[in-house]
């Protein structure tokens, strides 16, 4: 990963926020909170995780995916493999 310092700090901050959201959901479960409250916290965590993964996937595609000497079909296949790998 070759992110600039500011990008790296943003990714770390977003990851810590996600951890906090998951810990909040855990505490809600431990405290027998209402299901709707737990689901809302989990949905927020899922949104944060999806956004973080999307940003990292975009960086990977733009900066780390090999492009030289590939046809459009080969490049498309590489992209499909990346998406399938990370969205399992």
Secondary structure, 3 states (H helix, E strand, C coil): CCCCHHHHHHHHHHHHHHHHHHHHHHHHHHCCCCHHHHHHHHHHHHHHHHHHHHHHHHHHHHHCCCCCCCCHHHHHHHHHHHHHHHCC
